[in-house]
């Protein structure tokens, strides 16, 4: 509302008015009788009703009936014939100026051109017209026409030159055009009109009727279609240009689902009603010319309107149009729809309409991030007005993020008391202080009571301190393409624990590096790295690649999933645990290599997650030593990790995943069969390459397998499997066996093994059937077929192990 913005709004209106894009017209608008203003289609909510429904309407003591079809009759003038008509808004009968039938309906063809008599207004005859708008199969096949109070009737009225009779005052009461009903509220008249129809013998019946009711988004009042002279903007040509720049990629909209909505709305766009009757915005810089013989009431005739940056300029324009005439000017008291001035924002903030240095330097801008629900209110209009007034798009990218709702899925509202202050999530707040903040507002006592009750149920212990990074990471994690997010404080607090995990991991690495550690100039592999080191560097490279791809697509939800997986599984649970074994080596070069890899892994992981957790990562990054030539200023200035082919090592990944699978199998067996400390395990390998890998990493396997492990014996395929063991299959390469003889209930274990055999057999048969169907195989991708073949081999191994276990348990039972 400051002067530069006022100047921009005025200039935009004048330019668009002078080139005919903005015009004055008397058309149907959405009228809010509570606010007494026109509102946009985008500010109207649709409420679907299945039948008769009583609803509370602002300004009425009783609930009003909606979803009712009222049938009544019009008498044909000059005859005894009557036409039966149905309507869901009987009060609008007072504004009827015609009756329509379908031109191909033989039943009423003889009546076209005749008139019906209005039941309440004696001097009003309503012509019967033929129009294709009438559905020959719906209801009574005869339609009442109220051109000033219905968009479809407005169009019919223009086609047949019917009278446009407005029966409503701005406050929703009936005016003098309603005859004896003048002064009644619109929904009081709904009942009195029906009562009068009954008294005159013209009422037929009422039936339930499914319908859609339009409500004001702000007040939940029922929107009234009303004909008003307003300012309008022609949208078709501007919308076509705005569609084109998105189609060509000049403007990119994320996620793709929102782009589809954008196209759908732009293709179906109507002219934009710019006028608003509340003084909550920029006043329309238009002046009505009052000639000596013209009425003083504002009309819709463009010839009597001029625009001007001030009244002096407007008078000059008026005098050019009407030279040598006495005239007076009166400025339109209406203001603009707030989205008109908002639509100018990308360039009005840079000094437009002045050709400033900022405008030349920074327009177009790069990216806009906004909630999806104002894609049409704001984003589309910025694009259209930017193209129209500047000849260039306002930005090259639009990212639509979800709307944050409370944990119950409700939109945040002060009256509900469910608005969550981000600062309270960051710093934490007690329940008592949450209540105090409510009491400091201006809530109605009933609303305050309801809001307090919600806070008690949602935050019984208040809101715990979560920190900025946890909140930031949570919001990014919620961005999975959905339009609404049910925000749960427990989820945010869970990410705070993740922050703690990162902090602990970084501190471990810092301690492990030691105070005199100096990292290598560049993070290159020496060729001396252990399998675990090659694996973590491979994982780091592929995590960097996945992050780059997800960021490019603006898939922030995938980014957080990738980062969480890398930090928790790859780094903390795996390599850091493995490093404890590597750092205890007697070989100095092995220890140094493990330290170098630890440093590279931590530095890369911190930098990868920095955009999502800027504060924690900055703090930790400042504590680790720098490579020679790197900046010490800030992690935000560091090079974001890229994928390097030199780090790619699929062989290391395959071998180390075997090691990790064996460790998982060991932990699963130990968890399923609690044994005393010193459990004996055997690792049975089916191929020589796997045997070599596992023999080389026995120490690492033991360190990653948890507590309670005594010995792990590695067996080749030539050796006999020991008896008295339970087995855990590790794909087709290995089986882990836990010695349980004398420590378990054999019958129970036979039952478990039998159930496992049945499951594996079922999966095997299903895969076998699929792979044996040539028709199916011809239709699926080769990758899918290969996956099924791998699953078949896994099921086969599980069946073999389960059968062996059953045989062994039966042997133990028999004492064999």
C-alpha positions in Angstrom: 0.0 0.0 0.0 3.0 2.3 -0.1 3.5 5.0 -2.7 5.7 3.0 -5.2 3.1 0.2 -5.2 0.2 2.7 -5.7 2.1 4.2 -8.6 2.6 0.7 -10.2 -1.1 -0.3 -9.7 -2.3 3.0 -11.2 0.1 2.7 -14.2 -0.9 -0.9 -14.9 -4.7 0.0 -14.8 -4.2 2.9 -17.2 -2.2 0.9 -19.7 -4.6 -2.0 -19.7 -7.7 0.3 -19.8 -6.4 2.3 -22.7 -5.6 -0.8 -24.8 -9.0 -2.3 -24.1 -7.8 -5.2 -21.9 -9.7 -3.7 -18.9 -13.3 -2.7 -19.5 -16.5 -1.8 -17.7 -19.5 -4.2 -17.9 -22.7 -5.0 -16.1 -22.4 -8.7 -15.5 -23.0 -11.5 -13.0 -20.6 -11.4 -10.0 -20.3 -13.5 -6.8 -21.8 -11.2 -4.2 -21.1 -11.6 -0.5 -23.9 -10.0 1.4 -22.0 -10.0 4.7 -18.9 -8.2 3.3 -21.1 -6.4 0.7 -18.5 -6.9 -2.1 -17.9 -9.0 -5.1 -15.6 -11.9 -4.6 -13.5 -14.0 -7.0 -14.5 -17.5 -8.1 -11.4 -18.6 -6.4 -12.7 -17.3 -3.1 -15.8 -19.4 -3.3 -16.1 -22.9 -1.8 -18.5 -25.6 -3.2 -20.6 -27.5 -0.7 -22.2 -30.6 -2.1 -25.6 -31.5 -0.7 -27.4 -34.8 -1.3 -30.8 -33.5 -0.5 -32.8 -31.3 1.9 -30.2 -29.9 4.4 -30.7 -27.2 7.1 -27.8 -24.9 7.3 -26.9 -21.9 9.5 -26.6 -18.7 7.4 -25.1 -15.5 8.9 -27.8 -13.0 9.8 -30.6 -15.6 10.4 -31.9 -16.9 13.7 -33.1 -20.2 12.3 -31.5 -22.7 9.9 -32.4 -22.4 6.3 -33.5 -25.2 4.0 -31.3 -26.0 1.0 -31.3 -29.0 -1.4 -35.0 -28.7 -2.1 -36.7 -28.5 -5.5 -39.8 -26.4 -5.4 -42.4 -27.0 -8.2 -44.9 -24.3 -9.0 -47.0 -23.1 -12.0 -47.0 -20.0 -14.2 -50.3 -19.1 -15.9 -50.2 -18.5 -19.6 -51.6 -15.2 -20.5 -54.9 -15.3 -22.5 -55.6 -19.0 -21.8 -56.3 -21.5 -19.1 -53.0 -23.3 -19.7 -50.3 -23.5 -17.0 -46.6 -24.2 -17.2 -45.0 -26.2 -14.4 -41.6 -25.0 -13.3 -39.0 -26.2 -10.8 -36.5 -24.2 -8.9 -34.1 -24.5 -5.9 -34.3 -20.7 -5.3 -38.0 -19.8 -5.2 -37.2 -16.3 -3.9 -35.6 -15.5 -7.3 -39.1 -15.9 -8.9 -39.5 -12.2 -8.0 -36.7 -11.4 -10.6 -38.0 -13.5 -13.4 -38.3 -11.9 -16.8 -39.0 -14.8 -19.0 -39.7 -18.5 -19.4 -37.7 -20.8 -21.7 -38.5 -24.1 -23.5 -36.4 -26.2 -25.8 -37.0 -25.3 -29.5 -37.2 -29.0 -30.4 -39.8 -29.8 -27.7 -43.1 -30.3 -29.6 -45.1 -30.1 -26.4 -44.4 -26.4 -26.0 -43.8 -25.2 -29.5 -47.3 -23.6 -29.7 -46.5 -21.4 -26.7 -43.3 -19.8 -28.0 -43.9 -16.1 -28.4 -46.7 -16.0 -25.9 -46.4 -14.8 -22.3 -47.0 -16.0 -18.7 -48.3 -13.8 -16.0 -46.2 -13.1 -12.9 -48.2 -14.3 -9.9 -47.2 -11.3 -7.6 -46.4 -8.4 -9.9 -49.5 -7.6 -11.9 -47.9 -5.5 -14.7 -45.1 -8.0 -15.5 -45.7 -10.3 -18.4 -42.9 -12.9 -19.0 -42.2 -13.9 -22.7 -41.9 -17.6 -23.5 -38.7 -18.1 -25.5 -37.1 -21.1 -27.2 -33.5 -21.8 -26.2 -31.2 -24.7 -26.5 -30.1 -24.1 -22.9 -33.2 -26.0 -21.8 -32.7 -29.7 -21.2 -35.6 -31.7 -22.7 -35.0 -34.6 -20.3 -34.6 -32.7 -17.0 -37.4 -32.0 -14.6 -40.4 -30.2 -16.1 -38.6 -29.2 -19.3 -39.5 -25.6 -18.7 -37.1 -23.1 -17.1 -37.7 -19.8 -15.4 -35.2 -17.1 -16.5 -33.8 -14.7 -13.9 -31.1 -12.9 -16.0 -29.8 -10.7 -13.1 -29.3 -13.5 -10.6 -27.9 -16.5 -12.5 -25.1 -16.8 -15.0 -26.9 -19.2 -17.4 -30.0 -17.1 -17.3 -27.9 -14.0 -17.9 -26.7 -15.6 -21.1 -30.2 -16.6 -22.1 -31.4 -13.1 -21.3 -28.8 -11.5 -23.6 -29.7 -13.9 -26.4 -33.4 -13.0 -26.2 -33.2 -9.4 -25.1 -35.0 -10.1 -21.8 -35.3 -7.6 -19.0 -32.5 -7.7 -16.3 -34.3 -7.2 -13.0 -32.2 -6.9 -9.9 -34.3 -7.7 -6.8 -31.5 -7.5 -4.2 -30.0 -4.7 -2.2 -26.3 -5.1 -1.4 -27.1 -6.4 2.1 -29.2 -9.2 0.8 -32.6 -7.6 1.4 -35.2 -7.3 -1.4 -35.6 -4.0 -3.1 -38.6 -2.3 -4.8 -38.4 -4.6 -7.8 -39.7 -7.4 -5.5 -43.1 -5.7 -5.1 -44.8 -6.4 -1.9 -41.9 -8.5 -0.7 -39.6 -5.4 -0.5 -37.5 -5.2 2.7 -37.6 -9.0 3.4 -34.3 -10.8 3.7 -33.6 -13.1 0.8 -34.2 -16.4 2.7 -37.2 -15.0 4.6 -38.6 -14.4 1.1 -37.9 -18.0 0.2 -40.6 -19.1 2.7 -43.0 -16.3 2.1 -42.9 -16.8 -1.7 -43.8 -20.5 -1.3 -46.6 -19.5 1.1 -48.1 -17.0 -1.4 -47.8 -19.6 -4.2 -49.8 -22.0 -2.0 -52.4 -19.3 -1.3 -52.8 -18.6 -5.0 -53.1 -22.3 -5.9 -49.9 -22.3 -7.9 -47.7 -24.5 -5.6 -47.3 -28.1 -6.8 -44.8 -29.9 -4.5 -41.3 -30.0 -3.0 -38.7 -32.7 -3.5 -35.2 -33.4 -2.2 -32.6 -32.4 -4.8 -28.9 -32.9 -4.8 -27.1 -29.7 -5.5 -23.9 -27.7 -5.1 -24.1 -24.6 -2.8 -21.5 -21.8 -3.2 -20.2 -20.4 0.0 -18.0 -17.5 0.8 -14.5 -18.7 1.8 -14.2 -16.0 4.5 -17.7 -15.9 6.1 -19.3 -19.2 5.0 -22.2 -17.1 3.8 -24.1 -18.3 0.7 -22.9 -16.5 -2.3 -25.5 -14.6 -4.3 -25.2 -14.4 -8.1 -25.9 -10.7 -8.7 -25.6 -8.4 -11.8 -23.4 -5.5 -11.0 -21.5 -2.9 -13.2 -17.8 -3.8 -12.4 -14.3 -3.5 -13.9 -13.2 -6.6 -15.8 -10.0 -7.8 -17.4 -10.0 -9.8 -20.7 -8.1 -13.0 -19.9 -8.2 -15.2 -23.0 -5.3 -13.8 -24.9 -3.2 -13.3 -21.8 -3.9 -16.8 -20.6 -2.9 -18.3 -24.0 0.5 -16.5 -23.7 0.9 -17.8 -20.1 0.1 -21.3 -21.2 2.7 -21.1 -24.0 5.6 -20.2 -21.7 4.9 -23.2 -19.5 4.5 -25.5 -22.5 7.8 -24.4 -23.9 9.6 -24.7 -20.5 10.3 -21.0 -20.2 8.5 -21.4 -16.9 8.8 -24.7 -15.0 6.2 -25.7 -12.4 7.0 -28.3 -9.7 5.6 -30.7 -8.9 4.2 -31.8 -12.3 0.7 -32.4 -10.9 0.4 -28.6 -10.3 1.4 -27.9 -13.8 -1.6 -30.0 -15.0 -3.9 -28.0 -12.7 -2.4 -24.8 -14.1 -3.2 -25.8 -17.7 -6.7 -26.9 -16.8 -7.5 -23.6 -15.1 -5.9 -21.4 -17.8 -7.8 -23.2 -20.6 -11.1 -22.7 -18.8 -10.4 -19.1 -17.6 -13.1 -16.4 -17.6 -12.7 -12.7 -17.6 -11.5 -11.4 -14.2 -13.7 -9.2 -12.1 -11.3 -6.6 -10.7 -13.6 -4.5 -8.6 -14.1 -4.9 -4.8 -16.4 -2.8 -2.7 -14.4 -2.8 0.5 -11.7 -0.2 1.1 -9.0 -2.7 1.8 -6.8 -2.0 -1.2 -5.7 0.3 -4.0 -8.5 2.5 -5.2 -9.5 2.2 -8.9 -8.0 5.3 -10.8 -11.1 5.6 -13.0 -13.4 8.6 -13.1 -17.0 8.8 -14.2 -17.9 11.7 -16.4 -21.1 13.4 -15.3 -22.5 15.5 -18.2 -25.2 18.0 -17.7 -27.7 15.5 -19.1 -26.3 12.3 -17.8 -27.3 10.4 -14.6 -24.9 10.6 -11.7 -25.2 6.9 -10.9 -22.1 4.9 -12.1 -22.9 2.9 -15.1 -21.2 0.4 -17.4 -20.8 2.6 -20.4 -17.1 2.8 -21.2 -17.5 6.1 -23.1 -18.3 7.8 -19.8 -15.3 6.5 -18.0 -11.7 7.8 -18.1 -8.6 6.8 -16.3 -5.9 9.1 -14.9 -2.9 9.1 -12.6 -4.7 11.9 -10.8 -7.9 13.9 -11.3 -6.1 16.6 -13.4 -5.0 14.0 -15.9 -8.4 12.4 -15.9 -10.1 15.7 -16.6 -7.8 16.3 -19.6 -8.7 12.9 -20.9 -12.4 13.6 -20.4 -12.3 17.0 -22.1 -10.6 15.5 -25.1 -13.6 13.1 -25.4 -16.2 15.8 -24.7 -14.8 19.2 -25.8 -16.6 22.4 -25.0 -19.0 20.7 -22.5 -19.5 21.3 -18.9 -18.7 18.2 -17.0 -17.8 17.0 -13.5 -15.8 13.9 -12.6 -16.3 11.5 -9.7 -13.8 8.8 -8.9 -15.0 5.2 -8.6 -15.0 4.4 -4.8 -14.2 0.7 -5.5 -10.8 -0.8 -5.0 -9.0 -3.6 -6.8 -9.0 -7.2 -6.0 -5.9 -7.6 -3.9 -4.5 -10.1 -6.4 -4.3 -7.4 -9.1 -1.7 -5.4 -7.1 -0.1 -8.7 -6.0 0.2 -9.8 -9.6 2.5 -6.9 -10.2 4.8 -7.8 -7.3 7.8 -9.3 -9.2 8.4 -6.0 -11.0 6.6 -3.4 -8.8 9.1 -4.2 -6.0 12.0 -3.4 -8.4 10.7 0.1 -9.2 8.4 -0.5 -12.2 7.0 1.5 -14.0 10.3 3.4 -13.7 13.1 1.8 -15.6 15.3 1.3 -12.6 18.7 -0.4 -12.3 17.1 -3.0 -10.1 14.5 -3.8 -12.7 17.1 -4.1 -15.4 19.4 -6.2 -13.2 16.9 -8.6 -11.4 13.9 -9.0 -13.7 13.1 -11.7 -14.5 13.7 -13.4 -11.2 14.7 -17.0 -10.9 12.5 -19.0 -8.7 9.2 -18.6 -6.7 8.3 -20.9 -3.9 4.6 -20.7 -2.8 1.8 -22.8 -1.5 -0.2 -24.7 -4.1 -3.5 -23.1 -3.2 -2.5 -19.7 -4.7 -1.3 -21.1 -8.0 -4.3 -19.4 -9.7 -4.8 -16.5 -7.3 -1.3 -15.3 -7.6 1.2 -17.3 -9.7 -0.8 -17.4 -12.9 -1.6 -13.7 -12.6 2.0 -12.8 -12.1 2.9 -14.7 -15.2 0.1 -13.1 -17.3 0.8 -9.5 -16.0 4.5 -9.9 -16.3 4.2 -11.0 -20.0 1.6 -8.3 -20.7 3.4 -5.3 -19.1 7.0 -6.3 -19.3 7.2 -8.7 -22.2 9.0 -11.3 -20.2 8.1 -14.0 -17.6 8.5 -12.9 -14.0 10.4 -16.1 -13.0 11.7 -19.2 -14.6 10.6 -21.7 -11.9 7.7 -22.2 -9.6 7.8 -24.6 -6.7 4.4 -25.4 -5.1 4.8 -26.7 -1.5 2.1 -28.4 0.6 -0.2 -26.5 3.0 0.6 -27.3 6.6 -2.4 -28.5 8.6 -2.6 -29.6 12.2 -2.2 -33.3 13.3 -5.9 -33.9 12.8 -5.8 -32.6 9.2 -7.6 -29.2 10.0 -6.5 -26.0 8.4 -4.7 -23.8 11.0 -7.0 -21.2 12.4 -6.7 -18.8 15.3 -10.3 -19.5 16.3 -9.4 -23.2 16.5 -6.3 -22.5 18.5 -4.3 -24.9 16.3 -1.9 -22.4 14.8 1.6 -23.7 15.6 4.2 -21.0 15.9 7.5 -22.2 14.4 9.4 -20.4 17.2 7.6 -22.5 19.7 8.7 -25.7 17.9 12.3 -24.5 17.7 12.6 -23.4 21.3 9.9 -25.5 23.0 7.0 -24.2 25.1 5.0 -25.5 28.0 1.3 -26.2 27.9 0.6 -23.3 30.3 2.5 -20.9 28.1 0.5 -22.1 25.1 -2.7 -21.3 27.0 -1.3 -17.9 27.9 -0.7 -17.1 24.2 -4.3 -17.9 23.4 -5.6 -15.6 26.2 -3.5 -12.8 24.8 -5.5 -12.9 21.6 -9.0 -11.6 20.9 -10.8 -14.9 20.8 -14.5 -15.2 21.6 -14.9 -17.0 25.0 -16.4 -20.1 23.3 -13.6 -20.2 20.8 -11.0 -19.8 23.6 -12.6 -22.7 25.4 -12.5 -24.9 22.2 -8.9 -23.8 21.4 -7.7 -24.6 25.0 -9.3 -28.0 24.8 -7.5 -28.7 21.5 -4.1 -27.7 23.0 -4.6 -30.0 26.0 -5.3 -33.0 23.7 -2.6 -32.2 21.1 0.2 -31.0 23.4 -0.5 -32.5 26.9 3.2 -31.9 27.8 3.6 -28.8 25.7 5.9 -28.7 22.7 9.4 -30.1 23.2 12.4 -28.2 22.0 13.1 -29.5 18.5 15.5 -26.9 17.1 15.6 -25.1 13.7 17.3 -27.9 11.7 14.8 -30.6 12.8 11.9 -28.3 11.8 13.5 -27.4 8.5 14.3 -31.1 7.7 10.7 -32.1 8.7 9.1 -29.7 6.3 11.4 -30.9 3.5 10.6 -34.5 4.3 6.9 -33.7 4.2 7.3 -32.3 0.6 6.4 -35.5 -1.2 4.1 -34.1 -3.9 1.0 -34.1 -1.6 -1.1 -31.0 -1.3 -1.7 -31.0 2.4 0.5 -32.0 5.4 -0.8 -33.0 8.8 2.0 -31.7 10.9 2.8 -33.9 13.9 5.2 -32.5 16.6 6.3 -36.1 17.4 7.6 -36.4 13.8 9.6 -33.2 14.2 11.0 -34.4 17.5 12.0 -37.7 15.9 14.1 -35.6 13.4 15.7 -33.9 16.4 17.0 -37.3 17.5 18.4 -37.7 14.0 20.2 -34.4 14.5 21.7 -35.8 17.7 22.8 -38.9 15.8 24.7 -36.7 13.3 26.3 -34.7 16.1 27.5 -37.9 17.9 28.8 -39.3 14.7 30.7 -36.2 13.8 32.3 -36.0 17.3 33.4 -39.6 17.1 35.1 -38.9 13.7 36.8 -35.7 15.1 38.1 -37.7 18.1 39.2 -40.5 15.8 41.1 -38.2 13.5 43.1 -36.6 16.4 44.3 -33.1 16.8 47.2 -33.3 14.4 45.3 -34.9 11.5 45.9 -33.1 8.1 43.6 -34.3 5.3 45.0 -35.1 1.8 44.9 -32.2 -0.7 42.2 -34.0 -2.7 39.7 -36.8 -1.8 41.2 -39.3 -4.2 41.5 -43.0 -3.7 45.0 -44.4 -3.1 44.2 -48.0 -4.1 45.1 -49.1 -0.6 41.6 -48.8 0.8 40.0 -51.7 2.5 36.7 -53.2 1.2 34.7 -51.2 3.8 36.4 -47.9 2.7 35.8 -48.6 -1.0 32.2 -49.3 -0.1 31.5 -46.1 1.8 33.2 -44.0 -0.9 31.1 -45.8 -3.5 28.0 -45.1 -1.4 29.0 -41.4 -1.0 29.4 -41.0 -4.7 26.0 -42.5 -5.5 24.3 -40.5 -2.7 25.8 -37.3 -4.2 24.4 -38.5 -7.6 20.9 -39.2 -6.2 20.9 -35.9 -4.4 21.8 -34.0 -7.6 19.0 -35.7 -9.5 16.4 -35.2 -6.8 17.4 -31.5 -6.3 17.2 -31.0 -10.1 13.6 -32.4 -9.9 12.9 -30.4 -6.8 12.0 -33.6 -5.1 12.9 -32.6 -1.6 11.1 -35.5 0.0 13.4 -37.9 -1.8 16.3 -35.8 -0.8 15.6 -36.3 2.9 15.0 -40.0 2.4 18.3 -40.3 0.7 20.2 -38.3 3.3 18.6 -40.2 6.2 19.5 -43.5 4.6 23.1 -42.4 4.0 23.8 -40.9 7.4 22.0 -43.6 9.4 22.7 -46.8 7.5 25.8 -46.1 5.4 27.8 -43.9 7.7 26.7 -44.3 11.3 25.5 -47.9 11.5 28.0 -49.4 9.1 31.2 -47.5 8.2 31.7 -45.8 11.6 31.2 -49.1 13.3 33.6 -50.8 10.9 36.1 -48.1 11.4 36.5 -49.1 15.0 38.0 -52.3 13.8 40.1 -50.6 11.1 41.5 -48.0 13.4 42.6 -50.8 15.8 44.9 -52.2 13.2 48.6 -52.6 13.9 49.4 -51.4 10.4 49.9 -47.6 10.4 49.1 -47.2 6.7 45.8 -49.0 7.2 44.9 -46.8 10.1 45.8 -43.6 8.1 43.7 -44.9 5.2 40.8 -45.5 7.5 41.2 -41.9 8.9 41.3 -40.4 5.4 38.2 -42.2 4.4 36.4 -41.2 7.7 37.3 -37.6 7.0 36.1 -37.7 3.3 32.9 -39.5 4.4 32.1 -37.0 7.1 33.0 -33.9 5.1 30.9 -35.2 2.2 27.9 -36.2 4.3 27.9 -32.8 6.2 28.0 -30.9 2.9 25.3 -33.0 1.3 22.9 -32.4 4.2 23.8 -28.7 4.8 21.0 -27.1 2.7 18.5 -29.0 4.9 20.3 -28.6 8.3 22.4 -25.4 7.9 23.0 -24.6 11.6 24.2 -28.0 12.9 26.3 -28.7 9.8 28.0 -25.3 10.0 28.9 -25.9 13.7 30.3 -29.3 13.0 32.1 -28.4 9.8 33.9 -25.6 11.5 35.4 -28.2 13.9 37.0 -30.5 11.3 40.3 -29.6 9.6 40.3 -28.2 6.1 42.0 -29.6 3.0 44.7 -27.3 1.6 43.1 -24.7 -0.6 39.6 -25.1 0.9 37.8 -22.1 2.3 37.5 -21.8 6.0 34.7 -19.2 5.9 31.5 -21.3 5.8 30.2 -24.7 4.7 27.7 -22.8 2.6 30.7 -21.7 0.4 32.1 -25.3 0.1 31.8 -27.2 -3.1 28.6 -29.4 -3.1 29.6 -33.0 -3.6 29.4 -34.3 -7.1 29.4 -37.8 -8.5 33.0 -39.0 -9.3 33.5 -42.0 -11.5 36.7 -42.8 -9.6 34.7 -43.5 -6.5 32.3 -45.8 -8.3 33.0 -49.4 -7.3 30.2 -51.9 -7.9 32.4 -54.8 -7.2 33.1 -53.5 -3.7 29.4 -52.8 -3.2 28.5 -56.4 -4.1 31.2 -57.9 -1.9 30.6 -55.7 1.1 26.8 -56.1 0.9 27.5 -59.8 1.3 29.4 -59.0 4.5 26.6 -56.8 5.7 23.9 -59.3 4.8 25.8 -61.9 6.9 26.0 -59.5 9.8 22.3 -58.8 9.6 21.6 -62.6 9.5 23.7 -63.1 12.6 21.9 -60.3 14.4 18.5 -61.7 13.4 19.4 -65.2 14.6 20.8 -64.0 17.9 17.6 -61.9 18.4 15.3 -64.9 17.5 17.2 -67.4 19.6 18.6 -65.6 22.7 21.7 -67.5 23.7 24.2 -67.0 26.5 27.3 -64.8 25.7 29.7 -66.7 23.5 27.2 -68.0 20.9 28.8 -70.2 18.2 28.0 -69.3 14.6 29.0 -70.9 11.3 29.0 -69.0 8.0 28.6 -71.4 5.1 29.6 -70.0 1.7 28.4 -71.4 -1.6 31.0 -69.8 -3.9 34.7 -69.3 -3.8 34.6 -65.5 -4.3 32.3 -65.0 -1.4 34.4 -67.3 0.7 37.5 -65.2 0.0 35.7 -62.0 0.9 34.3 -63.3 4.2 37.6 -64.9 5.3 39.3 -61.6 4.8 36.7 -59.7 6.8 36.0 -62.0 9.8 37.0 -59.2 12.2 34.7 -56.7 10.6 31.9 -59.2 10.6 32.3 -59.8 14.3 32.5 -56.1 15.1 29.3 -55.4 13.2 27.4 -58.4 14.5 26.7 -57.0 18.0 27.4 -58.4 21.4 27.2 -62.0 22.6 29.1 -63.5 19.7 31.7 -66.0 20.7 33.2 -67.6 17.6 32.3 -67.4 13.9 33.6 -70.2 11.8 33.8 -69.8 8.1 32.8 -73.0 6.1 33.3 -73.6 2.3 30.8 -75.5 0.2 33.0 -78.6 0.3 32.6 -78.8 4.1 29.7 -80.5 5.8 27.1 -78.3 7.5 27.1 -78.8 11.3 24.0 -80.3 12.9 22.1 -78.9 15.8 21.9 -75.4 14.1 19.2 -73.0 13.0 19.8 -71.4 9.6 19.3 -67.9 8.1 19.6 -67.8 4.3 21.7 -65.0 2.8 20.5 -65.1 -0.8 22.3 -67.6 -3.0 25.8 -66.9 -1.7 25.7 -67.9 1.9 23.9 -69.3 4.9 24.5 -68.4 8.5 23.9 -71.1 11.1 23.6 -70.7 14.9 24.4 -73.7 17.2 21.3 -74.1 19.3 21.4 -77.8 20.3 20.2 -78.3 23.8 19.0 -74.7 24.1 15.6 -74.8 22.3 12.2 -76.5 22.0 12.7 -78.8 19.0 9.0 -79.2 18.2 8.5 -75.4 18.1 11.5 -75.0 15.8 10.3 -77.8 13.5 6.9 -75.9 13.2 8.8 -72.7 12.4 11.0 -74.3 9.8 7.9 -76.1 8.2 6.1 -72.7 8.0 9.2 -71.2 6.4 9.4 -74.0 3.9 5.7 -73.5 2.9 6.2 -69.8 2.4 9.4 -70.3 0.3 7.7 -73.0 -1.7 4.7 -70.7 -2.4 7.0 -67.9 -3.5 9.1 -70.3 -5.6 6.0 -71.7 -7.4 4.7 -68.2 -8.1 8.0 -67.0 -9.6 8.3 -70.2 -11.6 4.8 -69.8 -13.1 5.6 -66.2 -14.1 8.9 -67.1 -15.7 7.3 -70.0 -17.5 4.7 -67.8 -19.2 6.2 -66.7 -22.4 3.4 -64.3 -23.1 3.9 -62.4 -19.8 7.7 -62.4 -20.2 7.3 -60.8 -23.7 5.5 -57.8 -22.1 7.7 -57.1 -19.1 11.0 -55.2 -18.9 14.2 -57.3 -19.0 15.1 -55.8 -15.6 11.8 -57.1 -14.1 12.4 -60.6 -15.5 16.0 -60.7 -14.1 14.6 -59.6 -10.7 12.1 -62.5 -10.8 14.9 -64.9 -11.7 17.0 -63.7 -8.7 14.0 -64.1 -6.4 13.5 -67.7 -7.7 17.0 -68.5 -6.8 16.6 -67.0 -3.3 13.4 -69.0 -2.7 15.2 -72.1 -3.9 17.9 -71.5 -1.3 15.4 -70.8 1.4 13.6 -74.1 0.6 16.8 -76.0 0.8 17.8 -74.4 4.1 14.4 -75.0 5.6 14.4 -78.6 4.5 17.9 -79.1 6.0 16.8 -77.5 9.3 13.7 -79.8 9.5 15.9 -82.8 8.9 18.4 -81.7 11.5 15.8 -80.9 14.2 14.2 -84.3 13.6 17.6 -85.9 13.9 18.2 -84.0 17.2 14.8 -85.2 18.4 15.7 -88.8 17.6 19.2 -88.4 19.1 20.9 -89.0 15.8 
